Amino acid sequence: MIRLAVTGAAGRMGRRIIELARDRKNLQVVAALEAPGHPQLGRPAIGGEPNLTQDCDVPFDVLVDFSLPAATENVLSLARNDAAAIVMGTTGHTPDQLAAIDQAAKHIPLLKAPNMSVGINLLLRLIGQVARALGADYDAEIVEAHHRFKADAPSGTAVALLDALCQATDRKPDRDAVFGRHGQTGQRPAGQIGVHAVRMGDVVGQHEVFFSTLGETVSLRHTAHTRDTFVQGALRAAEWVVGKPPGLYSMQDVLSAASA
């Protein structure tokens, strides 16, 4: 039995992780964690045990984190103290926080993914193949849409798509990407990648990558219909990462293991 701790347990993702983990015979949720001062501390996260708490006083094997970047230091500390693994779906980290994540991965297995969806991670594999096949004559644009409550923009998944596109075409995000456009921008520079964020309603998640030239457009699109898509991927990652050597892993490692 894999003992699971969940941070951000009162959030939309956290509650669903606890619910769906209960359907898996090899997972047991032993801790549901929230920030100090959270109004629901001491109450069940979704009904039944465990109650929401700010401290973890029980041992666990893997911590699934869908909280906020500000909680990252505490998340890393909790896992290292228990010599446990981490599955991290939180996005929007600062460079210092990313450095701390890299450092922690030298001591524990840590799987970090901006999007746990199997379909999105397949898209991350395909985007480079498509970009290389189409060549430099095709303009590349990334458009993502999420619900009105999302705190960071562009999404971590859009950034991952940008990184994959740049790696495949020898471009650099800090040199070749433009995040939205406004005013007299002039003619589109060759090699530029546009990244655009839409925030509206209760959209779970949409990502589309366009490749367009004079005469035709090719697009790759992923639409998440429910957060359960991400939750099932996170639980699959949690099952996979337990017992792995220290290191920084991604959902691509999980998919590669499944196809081996």
Secondary structure, 3 states (H helix, E strand, C coil): CEEEEEECCCCHHHHHHHHHHCCCCCEEEEEEECCCCCCCCCCECCCCCCEEECCCCCCCCEEEECCCHHHHHHHHHHHHHHCCEEEECCCCCCHHHHHHHHHHCCCCEEEECCCCCHHHHHHHHHHHHHHHHHCCCCEEEEEEEECCCCCCCCCHHHHHHHHHHHHHHCCCHHHHEEECCCCCCCCCCCCCEEEEEEECCCCCEEEEEEEEECCEEEEEEEEECCCHHHHHHHHHHHHHHCCCCCEEECHHHHHHHHHC
